[in-house]
């Protein structure tokens, strides 16, 4: 069926032979490059997720320190340095 489609497009002069060959070469290249590109994309997403978690974890740690400061020294986070003597 695919062969008939190629032959008919050339016979009816909708495409030149070079168009068909270029399309075939592009399809083979895309098929060969897809697994490598997908692996690269997954690595990029994993790195972004790790950075995002680290940032969220650091933010949570800062918030917890702030809560500790409010409960131990009053209502202000800036009092942490005043109460701890740092």
Buried (B, 14 or more C-beta within 10 A) or exposed (E): EEEEEBEEBBEEEEBEEEEBEEEEEEEEEEEEEEEEEEEEEEEEEEEEEEEEEEEEEEEEEEEEEBEEBBEEBEEEBEBBEEEEEE
